[in-house]
Amino acid sequence: MAETVFSKILRGEIPCHKVYEDDHVLAFLDVHPIARGHTLVIPKEPAPTLDVLSDDAAAACGRVLPRIARAVLAATGATAFNVLQNNGPDAHQAVFHVHFHIIPKHADGSGLGIGWKSGPLADGATLATAIAAKV
């Protein structure tokens, strides 16, 4: 995997505002936040995208995401939040190490804005079968 800013943070070469750490996960404040309390949760296992992350590292992230989200809400006073996770440049991923954004939504409107262009599901049965066969 290519060297990233997160690799340097994990090695202690770049400081961060740490909010949580265990043997498998590190969480810290985003230095370019969308909203006050914007926190990144990263696995210590190097993987550029979620689809190549091990089950164990994914489970470790999943175990701490709710705990960190509760802490962000309690510390900031926000009452809502988004969890964002991007994979690949076409999905707006900027740092190629798996990471989850916990982005509080504040009363002043700060936080993540989302545009969602949905449409009808045309081939649900066929697509579900194709995906299920790959799981």
Contacts in CASP RR format, 6 or more apart in sequence:
PFRMAT RR
TARGET T0000
AUTHOR 0000-0000-0000
METHOD contacts of the structure
MODEL  1
MAETVFSKILRGEIPCHKVYEDDHVLAFLDVHPIARGHTLVIPKEPAPTL
DVLSDDAAAACGRVLPRIARAVLAATGATAFNVLQNNGPDAHQAVFHVHF
HIIPKHADGSGLGIGWKSGPLADGATLATAIAAKV
1 46 0 8 1.000
1 47 0 8 1.000
1 48 0 8 1.000
1 96 0 8 1.000
1 97 0 8 1.000
2 48 0 8 1.000
2 96 0 8 1.000
4 95 0 8 1.000
4 96 0 8 1.000
4 97 0 8 1.000
5 14 0 8 1.000
5 95 0 8 1.000
6 42 0 8 1.000
6 95 0 8 1.000
6 97 0 8 1.000
6 99 0 8 1.000
7 46 0 8 1.000
7 97 0 8 1.000
8 14 0 8 1.000
9 15 0 8 1.000
9 16 0 8 1.000
9 26 0 8 1.000
9 28 0 8 1.000
10 26 0 8 1.000
10 42 0 8 1.000
10 44 0 8 1.000
16 26 0 8 1.000
16 28 0 8 1.000
16 29 0 8 1.000
16 31 0 8 1.000
17 28 0 8 1.000
17 29 0 8 1.000
18 26 0 8 1.000
18 27 0 8 1.000
18 28 0 8 1.000
19 27 0 8 1.000
19 28 0 8 1.000
19 29 0 8 1.000
19 39 0 8 1.000
19 68 0 8 1.000
19 71 0 8 1.000
20 26 0 8 1.000
20 27 0 8 1.000
20 41 0 8 1.000
20 64 0 8 1.000
20 67 0 8 1.000
20 68 0 8 1.000
20 71 0 8 1.000
21 27 0 8 1.000
22 60 0 8 1.000
22 64 0 8 1.000
23 44 0 8 1.000
24 43 0 8 1.000
24 44 0 8 1.000
24 45 0 8 1.000
24 56 0 8 1.000
24 57 0 8 1.000
24 60 0 8 1.000
24 61 0 8 1.000
25 41 0 8 1.000
25 42 0 8 1.000
25 43 0 8 1.000
25 44 0 8 1.000
25 60 0 8 1.000
25 61 0 8 1.000
25 64 0 8 1.000
26 41 0 8 1.000
26 42 0 8 1.000
26 44 0 8 1.000
27 39 0 8 1.000
27 40 0 8 1.000
27 41 0 8 1.000
27 42 0 8 1.000
27 64 0 8 1.000
27 68 0 8 1.000
28 39 0 8 1.000
28 40 0 8 1.000
29 37 0 8 1.000
29 38 0 8 1.000
29 39 0 8 1.000
29 40 0 8 1.000
30 37 0 8 1.000
30 38 0 8 1.000
30 39 0 8 1.000
30 40 0 8 1.000
30 101 0 8 1.000
33 103 0 8 1.000
34 101 0 8 1.000
34 103 0 8 1.000
34 110 0 8 1.000
34 111 0 8 1.000
34 112 0 8 1.000
35 78 0 8 1.000
35 103 0 8 1.000
35 104 0 8 1.000
35 105 0 8 1.000
35 106 0 8 1.000
35 110 0 8 1.000
35 111 0 8 1.000
35 112 0 8 1.000
36 76 0 8 1.000
36 104 0 8 1.000
36 106 0 8 1.000
36 110 0 8 1.000
37 72 0 8 1.000
37 75 0 8 1.000
37 76 0 8 1.000
37 78 0 8 1.000
37 102 0 8 1.000
37 104 0 8 1.000
38 101 0 8 1.000
38 102 0 8 1.000
38 103 0 8 1.000
38 104 0 8 1.000
38 111 0 8 1.000
39 68 0 8 1.000
39 72 0 8 1.000
39 101 0 8 1.000
39 102 0 8 1.000
40 99 0 8 1.000
40 100 0 8 1.000
40 101 0 8 1.000
40 102 0 8 1.000
41 61 0 8 1.000
41 64 0 8 1.000
41 65 0 8 1.000
41 68 0 8 1.000
41 99 0 8 1.000
41 100 0 8 1.000
41 102 0 8 1.000
42 61 0 8 1.000
42 97 0 8 1.000
42 98 0 8 1.000
42 99 0 8 1.000
42 100 0 8 1.000
43 53 0 8 1.000
43 57 0 8 1.000
43 58 0 8 1.000
43 60 0 8 1.000
43 61 0 8 1.000
43 98 0 8 1.000
44 57 0 8 1.000
45 53 0 8 1.000
45 54 0 8 1.000
45 56 0 8 1.000
45 57 0 8 1.000
46 97 0 8 1.000
47 53 0 8 1.000
47 54 0 8 1.000
47 57 0 8 1.000
47 97 0 8 1.000
47 98 0 8 1.000
48 88 0 8 1.000
48 96 0 8 1.000
48 97 0 8 1.000
48 98 0 8 1.000
49 87 0 8 1.000
49 88 0 8 1.000
49 93 0 8 1.000
49 96 0 8 1.000
49 98 0 8 1.000
50 58 0 8 1.000
50 85 0 8 1.000
50 87 0 8 1.000
50 98 0 8 1.000
51 87 0 8 1.000
53 98 0 8 1.000
57 98 0 8 1.000
61 98 0 8 1.000
61 100 0 8 1.000
65 83 0 8 1.000
65 100 0 8 1.000
65 102 0 8 1.000
68 102 0 8 1.000
69 81 0 8 1.000
69 83 0 8 1.000
69 102 0 8 1.000
72 78 0 8 1.000
72 81 0 8 1.000
72 102 0 8 1.000
72 104 0 8 1.000
73 79 0 8 1.000
73 81 0 8 1.000
73 104 0 8 1.000
76 104 0 8 1.000
76 106 0 8 1.000
77 104 0 8 1.000
77 106 0 8 1.000
78 104 0 8 1.000
78 105 0 8 1.000
78 106 0 8 1.000
79 105 0 8 1.000
79 107 0 8 1.000
80 104 0 8 1.000
80 105 0 8 1.000
81 102 0 8 1.000
81 103 0 8 1.000
81 104 0 8 1.000
81 105 0 8 1.000
82 101 0 8 1.000
82 102 0 8 1.000
82 103 0 8 1.000
82 105 0 8 1.000
82 111 0 8 1.000
82 112 0 8 1.000
82 114 0 8 1.000
83 100 0 8 1.000
83 101 0 8 1.000
83 102 0 8 1.000
83 103 0 8 1.000
84 100 0 8 1.000
84 101 0 8 1.000
84 103 0 8 1.000
84 112 0 8 1.000
85 98 0 8 1.000
85 99 0 8 1.000
85 100 0 8 1.000
85 101 0 8 1.000
86 92 0 8 1.000
86 93 0 8 1.000
86 94 0 8 1.000
87 93 0 8 1.000
88 96 0 8 1.000
101 112 0 8 1.000
103 111 0 8 1.000
103 112 0 8 1.000
104 111 0 8 1.000
105 111 0 8 1.000
105 112 0 8 1.000
121 127 0 8 1.000
END
